[in-house]
Amino acid sequence: MPLGNELAATMMSQARYFWWALLLCLHVAAGVAQDQSGVSWQSCRSITDDMQRLACYDRWADRSAQQAEETVADENPRHTAQFGRPARHIQESLSAHLSKDLVALDGHTLLPLDNGQVWQQIDGAKVVFRARHSAVIIRRGLFNSYLMHIKGLNRAIRVRRVQ
């Protein structure tokens, strides 16, 4: 598969995750707009009498404000104290060596490292090459994925840690 097609396929896969995440966020937001009693601001719109409609909106606003106050009161003080500070350091890459010789990658190859970790190829790509205890660098990708760069191989392979 040419590199351009592989990049396009990866971008399409990541775009699919984006749209699913967006759909989930919209679904959650719709649930927040409706309180436990089943009264939402949308249901107030259907009331024809002005005073009753205004009273419905007022009830909804009061419930929303009360829920917001309860949420703020329930916040963990430790999380509040850390808000706005830089996140703790997350290791972005790992350097190691393969602990066995490789002749090819079949799409699901197990890749044991000299540090005891075992990673598995998950991208399905079949690649023929020779690697003798080659150096590898594993880097974080998008959406908690990992990419392994093997010395002597001109592309990265998507992997997951199995041990």
QUIDAHU-V288646 format. One record per pair of residues at least 24 apart in sequence whose C-alpha atoms are under 8 Angstrom apart, sorted by the first residue. I is the first residue (numbers start at 1). J is the second residue. Records with the same first field share a line. If there is no record, write none. Layout:
I = J  J
This chain:
14 = 142
35 = 63  64
92 = 139  140
93 = 137  138  139  140
94 = 137  138  139
95 = 135  136  137  138
96 = 135  136  137
97 = 133  134  135  136
98 = 132  133  134  135  136
99 = 133
100 = 132  133
101 = 130  131  132  133
102 = 129  130  131  132
103 = 128  129  130  131
104 = 128  129  130
116 = 163
117 = 161  162  163
118 = 161  162  163
119 = 159  160  161  162  163
120 = 159  160  161  162
121 = 157  158  159  160
122 = 157  158  159  160
123 = 157  158  159
125 = 157
129 = 153
